[in-house]
């Protein structure tokens, strides 16, 4: 894999590290394909009990790589929908794994990186962990990659709305207080803590854990996760037809504030 490093620190435990530290582990189409392939491949391993997902360097995941985003406004609506569905398949495959997924969040998780943490079953953050739904800052919707469905269920509709509409950062202490993080630990012990939790899970019945995960997920779905993805994908495809995304991308390149029109 080009963008992910896989290690096996203990029996039954795999650690997948997003490995683009020079780009804050930002997402590319290659990463989406590798995440989907990794999730589906590991899910076929009957001896695997827990997957830990973390980031190399100072960030967990900075979201979609804006250097790869310049072509988005020129895609046809169906082309943009294909792009969204490529990304959605990756996160859906990760969330749909039979085994528990622990996100060990070592730094910033922004935009699609936030969505990636939400796809995990458990989130442990270092004191450096921080989150934001950066979509509105680049002319897109926070309804992206399952975020609108999962975030409201974790922190509640009002908190999710304020967080999504402002695009502000949420630091680790607040994230733990509102339920976005299960716990906050010192940066130097983050991976050790995640592995220790994984070992606790491994000590339990594999079938019991897997069916517990299935039951917990199924009983969250008062509405359909698949329906949420469909709605989000169409919203993103529609927003690329306007003026704000090209403006945001231009402002990013020119290191200035974007001037949004909403048109």
N, C-alpha and C positions, 0 to 999 in steps of 0.2 A: 504494500500500500504506500502511496505517495504522501498522504496527508494524516495518517493515523498510525500510531505505534502501539503494538499489542504485546503485553507481557503477562506472565503467569506467576504471580508472587507466592501463591499457595494452592494446594489442591482444591479444585472446584471454583477457583476465583480467577477472573481475567480482568486486567486493567487496560482499557483503551484510552490512549492519550492523543488528543488532537495535537498535531505536530507541525504547526506553522507559526512558531513563536514570533518570527520577524513580522508577521501580519496579524498579531493578536489572535492567532488560530481562527481567522475569519473563514467563512464558508465559501467554497467554490463548487461548481458542478461535479468536479472530481471528488470532493469531500462528500457531497450528497450521495453519489454512487457508492463510494466506499463505506459510508455509514450503513446504507441499506444492505449492501452485500455482507458486511461484517455481522450485522444483527441477524440476518437470515442464516448465515453460516454457523454462528455460535449457537443459535437456537436449535440447531440439529445435534449439538453435542450433549448427549445424555448425562455426561459426568460434570458438566458445568452447572454451578449453582448460583453464582452471582456475577454480574458485570459491573465494574466500576468505570465511570467515565470522568476524565479530568482533562486539563489543558497543560501544554508545555509552556514554560516561561511564566510571565507575570499575569497573563489573562487566561480566562476559561475559554471564551469565544466572543469575538467582537461582532458577530452577526455576518451578514452577507458581505463579501469583499467588494467594496465600492469600485475598485479598479475593474472588476468584472461586470459592473452594473451599467456601464455606458451604453451597451447595446439594448438594454431593456426597453427604452422608449420606442425603438425602431421595430420591435417585434410585433407581429400581428396579434390580435386578441387571442387567437388559438395558440399562437406561439408562446405568448406569455402564460397562458393556462398550462401548457406543457411544462414550462419552466417551474411554475408553482407546484405542479403535481410531482415533478422530479424531487423537489425539496420535501414536499409533504410525505412522499413514500418513504423517505429516509427516516423521518421522525416517527411516522406511524409504525414502521418496522421495529424501531427501537422500543417504542412504548408497548408494542404488541408481543415482545419477547415473553416466553413462558416464565423466565426467571426474573428475580428482582434486579432492577438497575439502580445503582447508587450514583448520583452525581456528586463528585468531590470538587467543589467550586473554589478554585484557587485565586480567582481574580474577577475581572469584569466579565459579565454575561449580558450582552447588549443585543437588542433586536432578535434575530434568529437564534442567537446564543441563549437569550432568555427562554425562548420556546424550547430549545434543546434541554435546558435544565428542567422545564416543566414536564417533559416527556418521561423523565425518570420517576421512579417510585419514591425515592428518598433523596433529600438534598442536604449534604453537609457542607458548610462553608468555612473557609478560613476567615480570619479577621480582615483580610484584603478583599473578600468577595463583595461585589456590588452589582446591582441590576438596573437595567432600564429598558423600557419599551420604546426603542429609538425610532420606530416607524414614522411617527408624526413629524419628526425632525427632517425627514427626507421626502415628505409628501406622500407617504403611504399609510396604510391602516394598521392598527395594532391587532386587527383580526388577521393573524398570520401564523401558519404552522401550528394551529391548535391553541394558540395563546389565549384567545378570547374565551374558549371553552374551559381550559384548565385553570387559568389565573383566577377567574371569578369563583371557582370551586375551592381554591386554596385560601384566598385572602378575603373573599366576599365581594359582592358587586360594587359597593361604593368605593372601597379602597382600590379595587381594580380600575374603576373609571378614573379616579383622580390620578393614579399612577400612569395610566395609558394616555390620558389627554394632555398631561403636562410634559411627558417625556423625561421627567426628572430621574435622577439616580436614587436608588434605595440602597443604603449601606447595610452591612451584614447584621448589625445589632437590630435595626428596625425589621429587616427581613425575618429574623428569628422571632421577633415579637409578634408579627402579624401572621406567621405560619408559612411563609415562603421557604424558610430554612428550618430543618429539623433541629439543627444545632450549629453553633459557631465554635471553632477550635483554633488554637494557635496555628499559624501558617506552617511551621516546621513539622507539625504532627498531623496535618490534614490527611495525607494518604495512609498513615498508620492507623488513624481513627476509622477511616473508611474500610480498611482491610479488617480491622478488629470487628466492626459491625458485620462485615461480610462473613467472617468466621462464625459469628453468632448465628447468622442465618443458615450457614452450611451445617451447623450442628443439629438443625431441625429436619423434619421429614421433607425430602425434596418434593414429593407429591403434595403434601400438605401445604407447603409454601407456594407451589405453583397454583394450586386450586384456590388458595387464599387470595393470591394476586388476581386470578380470574374473577373471583367473587367481588372483590373490592372494586375492580374496574367496571364490571358489569353493573353493579348497583350504583355507581356514580352516574350512569347514563340515563338520566331522566329524559334528556334529549340525546340525539345521536352524535358521536364524535365525527363519524363520516360526514354527516350533514353539516357540522360546523366547518370541516375542511372544505367542503364544496362551496359553502357561502364565502369563506375567507378567500379561496382561490379566485372566485369571480370578482370579489371586491378588489383584490390586488391587480387583476388583469384590467379592470376598469380604470383604476387610478393611474396606470401607466399611460393612459390616453390623454391625460391632462398636462398642464404646464409645470406643475410643482416638482415632479420628479426630475425632469431635465434641468430645472433651475437648481435643485438641491445638488445634483451631481456636478454641475458647473461650479457652484459655490464651493463645493468640497475641493475641487481641483485648484481653484483660485484662492483658497484659504480665506474666505470671507463669509459673512452671514448670508444665507439665502433670503430672497425676497419673494415670499409666497403670495399668490393671487387667488388660489382656490379655483381657478378656471380649468 
